[in-house]
Amino acid sequence: MIITDTHTHLYSEAFDEDRHYMINRAIAQGVTRFFIPAIDSTYTASMLQLEKDFPENIFLTMGLHPTHVKENYKDELKHIETMLASRPFYGIGEIGIDLYWDKTTLQIQQEAFKHQIKLAKQYKLPIVIHCREAFDEVFEVLESEKSDDLFGIFHCFSGTFEQALKAISYNMKLGIGGVVTFKNGKIDQFLNQIELNHIVLETDAPYLAPVPYRGKRNESAYIINVLQKLSDIYNIPKETIAEITTKNSIDIFKI
């Protein structure tokens, strides 16, 4: 059984004391494909080192996280352009809009989001969307950029059934992680109405640990708990969930 974690911040400082042990623990559980989203240029070196340490398992994306869209965002976007021109990446992310932490940067978040979508189209890469308290704003940008070559993953999807269908209409897979195990997560109430070919698995480690680890540091091995929850929701074996969602990740990232 091959399991794919399509979104995990393995370079996070939260793993500084046991990073290799933690990654190998996940690999031992069958989690052998890890897609690593970028935050900003300060993490690039750590991401490249991860790839060097686990070349068969680690797949990097490049982008500017919306909460890190600051006064220097144009310099950050230039860094992304330089990196994309220098070597292969498997996606543009994580990108999007976050209005939970700071609403005053909405305009430059929108500008950075659109710019990175254009880079994704230029390099024929998927986008990995971060959306927090900003569904309308994200959908507005997606509508303005809608085209056959716009595709990717709506990371950490936590919206309504209607929002799920809208995301899918923009050629997005739904990234399902620990939230699906939360009592107040709500997505478990309608997820079985979404065909599995629209879903990929993720952890967002070290954040959003699933039950029974909620509130603790998340790690990629805990994707097993997400897998089990989806098995319960869809009433099909974990192996089938793993096979379909890994195939979906291959369709998106082309590896």
N, C-alpha and C positions, 0 to 999 in steps of 0.2 A: 504494500500500500504506500503510494507516494503522495505526500501531503505538501501543499504549497502555501506558504505564508506570504501573501502578496503585499504586506505592509508591516514592516517591523524595523524599528530604529535601533539596530544592534550596536551602533556606535555610541549610543547614549552613555553619559557619565554614570547612569544607574547600574551599568554592567562593568564598570572599570575593575572591580575586584574579582570577577569570576566570568568574564566574557566568553572565553574559549570553552570553559566547562559548561556554561549555560547553552551555548550553541551546540556542542556535542551531545548534550542531554536531549535537545530537540531532534537532532539527527537520529539518535538511537530510537526515538519514537516514530520515525518515519517521515519527519518534517525535513525534507532534503532540499527544498527550493525556497530561498529567502529573497524577496525583493525589497530593496533598501531605498526609501524615499529620502530626498535631500531636505534640509532646512534652510541653510545659507552657506556661504563660502567657508565659514569657520570650521565646518564639519567635513569638507572635501577630503582633506588628507586622511582623516580617520576612516572615511568610506573606502578610499583606495586601499588602505591597509587591510581592511576587512576582506576585500576582494582578493588581495594577495594571500591572505591567510587561509581562505576557503574558496579557492578558484572554481571548484566544481559546484558550489552551492549558493554563492552570493551573486546577485544581479543588481546592478546599480541604476537608479534613475537620477535625473538632475533637475533642480528647480529651486524656486524661492518660496518658502512657506509664507502664507498671508500674514501671520502674526509677526514676521520678520521683514515685512515691507515697511521700511523706515526712510529717513531722509536720504540715505545712500542707496536706495533701491535701484537706481540706474546703474551704479557700479556693480551691484549684485547681478543684474541682468546681463551686463557685459561679461562677468565671470562665467555665467551659464553659457553664453554664446561661445566663449573661448574654450570651455570644456567640451561642448558638443562638437566643436570643430577639431578637437585634438584626439578624440577616441570614441569608441562606441558606448552608448547608453541604451537602456531598454525602455525608457519612458521619460516623460516630463512631469515631475512632481516632487513634493506635493505642492500643488498650486490651488488657488481658489480665493474664497472670501471668508473672513472671520470677523463677526461683529460682536462677539462675546467680550473680547478683551478691550477693543478700541474701535469705536465707530468713527472717530475723526479721520482715520486713514482710508476710508471707503474709496475715495476717488483714486488714490494711487494704488490701492489694492486691485481695483477694477482694471487700471491701466496695466499693471504687472501681469494680471491674469490673462488679459487679451494678448499681450505681447508674447507670453509663454505658449499660449494656444497656437499662435502663428509659428513659433519655433517648432512645435510638435508637428504641425502640418508640413513645414519645410523638411523636417527629418523623417517624416512618415512614422511618427512615434505616438503611442497612446499617452493620454494625460491621466494624472491621478489627482482627483479633486478633493480638497479639504473644504468643508462647508459647516460652519457653526453659526446658528441663528442668522442664516443668510440664504435660505432656499430661494426666495424671490430674486435676490440679487445675483445668485449664481445662475439661475435659470435664464435671467435676462441676458447675461453674457453668453451663455450657451446658445440661446436663440439667435443672437447677433452673429455668432460664429458657426452656426449650424451648416454642416456639409457632409458629404460622404466620407471625407477623410478626417472627420472629427470623431474620435472614439476613445474609450478608456475605462476608468473605474471611478465610481462615486464612493470614495473611501469612507469607511465607518458610517454607513448609511443608517440613519436613525429617524427618518421621516415617516410620513403617512403612506398608506397604500397608493393614494393618488400621486403623491410625490415620487414614489418608487416607479410608477408607470411613466411619469414624465421624464425621469432620469433615463430610463431604458429607451425612451423615444429618441434620446440624443446619442444613441449607440454606447451607453454606459452600462457596464456591469455593476452590480451592487456589492460593495465590500462589506462582508458580514463578519463581525467579531464578537467580543465579549458582551456587548450591549444586548445581544439576542438572549443571553442567559439571565438578564436582570428582570426582576419582577415588574419593575416599572418601565422596562424597555419598550414595550408595546409592539415592536416589529414582529415578535413571535406570534402575534394574534392574526396576522395576515400573510406571513411569509409563504405559507404553503399554497397561496394563490399565485405566487410568482414561480415560473418555471425555473428549474435548476440551471438551465443553460444561461441564465442571466446573473448568476451568483458566483463570487469568488470568496475564499476564506482569507482572513487576516487576523492579526493580534493587535496591531498598533503598540506593541511592546516598546517601552515599559509601562504604557498607559492602559487603562480600561481592562484590567484583568477580569476574566470571567468568574462567575460563581463556580467553585467555593473560595476563590482567591480574591474576590472583589475587595478593593481598598489596599491591596498589596501590590508589590512590583509585578508587572506582567512579564511574561517571557514566551518565546515562540513555542515551547513545549506545551503550553496551556491551550494551544489551538485544538488539542484533542478534546477539550471540554466543549468548545464551539462545535466541533464535528459531531460530538455525541448529541448536542442539543438539536442540530439540524437533522440528525438521524431520527430523533423523536418527533420532530415537527413534520417531516415528510414521510415518516414511517417506512423508511428504506434503510438498508445496511450502511454503516459508516464507510465501508470500502467503496460503495457506490457513490456516496457523497464525495469522497476523496478523489475518486477517478474523474467524476464529472467536473468538479471545481478545478482540478489540476488541468484538465483539458481546456477549460475556459481561460485559465491563466496563460496557457500556451497560445491560444487564439489571440489574446490581447498582446502579450509581450513578444510573441514570435520566437520563443525559445523554451 
